[in-house]
Amino acid sequence: MCRVTATLLSVFGLATLAGAEESFECGRAYQDMLRVIEAKQSTLSPQAEVVLRRRALRLYDACLTGDLEHPGELFAKLDRTGY
């Protein structure tokens, strides 16, 4: 019985670590996207900047909830949009 409990605790601990790594990736990808938007700020209309920021925030939220497997790819795709 103790072995089962110890195994379950270690599995939950590893799942928690994996979740923390994913959220770190989400935050890094979001911050990188914000830097890209700020760099493009002089060429963007205010409306386009708001759209990019909102899309980046939606991607970030979806990433944090675990709905995205590869957030970096989606942030890169957002960067390649024609704004």
C-alpha angles and dihedrals in degrees: 000000000000091000092054091050092047091048092050092049092051092048091051090047092053091047089053092051091049090052091050091052091050093051089050090054090049093052093046093049091048093049091048090052092050089053090052091050091050090050090052093043095105092056097042128085113235090250093052091049091053091049092051093047092049093048091049090050091049090051090049092051092048090048093052092051090052096248092124125065098186109026093166091064092051092047089050090050089051088052091054094055117120098255 
